[in-house]
């Protein structure tokens, strides 16, 4: 199994267009590497590929990834796209994939319903891009030789669907993780997760690779930095300092943080927090990083 991190950042990327925090300034100056928004590509044979989450940066991500380049005038190795939620940073890129290209679009029925409710997504012609509803905890062929299973993780509805009262530990079809299996290897991709209950730790145990939510380091990170008024948990993301502790004793092969917010000290590989995560056995996801299992 090959996994390529197309974009390691959370929504907004690094640098974020309207942010002058220390990390964004460092990325603009070239001191630290910029990152595009959350997306990965996966393949079992290196020929047919699926993308998990279509970020707003998908055009640049495809251009930067030779394995996903066209092989003919209108021939692509991209065979399918899979969505883990309806967040803008995971679905907006579908509009960049509207040029009459065939691929399958997999998601839970709840996420398909969100897309169907917005007429702009009809630009992705359903005659060429069939919508494939996927039931939770039911393996299905994402690609030849590669099986995917969607499973619910604690989370919330997308920001644009929030009402006056927001449930941030919702278990259902709106926020899911993906278990990938190919050639005797197993990897889990969980870019958004609000908690790590024991049953989720049991599912993660023994995986060859775990790509996990690294959005914010502390719960009040954005508040203390003067960048926002919401906590990490309010946004549906377990803080990294808590996930490090919860996963410390869970046997996993490679551990990689993804969906990293521009405010997170993990953005700076020389920061004490980045060194702390690395000492705990974690890698910090970067655009273009490849994981071979």
Secondary structure, DSSP 8 states (H G I E B T S, - for coil): -EEEEEE-B-TT-BS-TT--SHHHHHHHHTSS--B-BSEEEEESSSSSEEEES--TTHHHHHHT-GGGS-SBTTB-SEEEEE-SB--HHHHGGGGGG-SS---EEEE-HHHHHHHHTSGGGGGS-TTTS-EEE--TT--EEEETTEEEEEEE-SB---GGG--SS--SSB-SSSBEEEEEEETTEEEEEES--S---HHHHHHHTT-SEEEEE-S-SSTTHHHHTTS-S--TTTTT---HHHHHHHHTTS--SEEEEESB-TTSGGGSTTSHHHHHHHHTTEEE--TT-EEE-
